[in-house]
Amino acid sequence: MTGVLAELRRGPRTTSQLMAATGLSKNAVQCSVRRANRHGHDVANARVCGGHHEALYTLVFDRDNPGVRRCAAPGCGTVLSHSNGTRWCRRHLPGVAFVLYVEQLLDGIGEADEQLELVGGAR
Ligand SMILES: [Zn+2]
């Protein structure tokens, strides 16, 4: 039986894969992930699209192995180069950048009353 962190060091894992590997309950797996994040690790949590809404965890930053950072995109786990200051690899950064851009746009609209009225008026 291994720990959640040890399992994530081998690559991205879903909740049920972690439960099977560690023998822990779903709740205990989630607690372990939260504990790891509190202790300086960076475990990314992405929802798996599809029938079963399960979390997919990637160990982006391993405190005990600070030289290695991995892509936070669901299921990717590509090791990031030192010159890459983001949490995503070259393949996933453009898609993530677009999502972040749209979220910023929506935030901006939410903050500006005039623009909010425009959105409301368009309905
Ligand atoms: Zn990636």
Residues whose N, C-alpha, C, O or C-beta is under 5 A from the ligand:
A	BS01	ZN	C71 A73 C76 T78 C89 H92
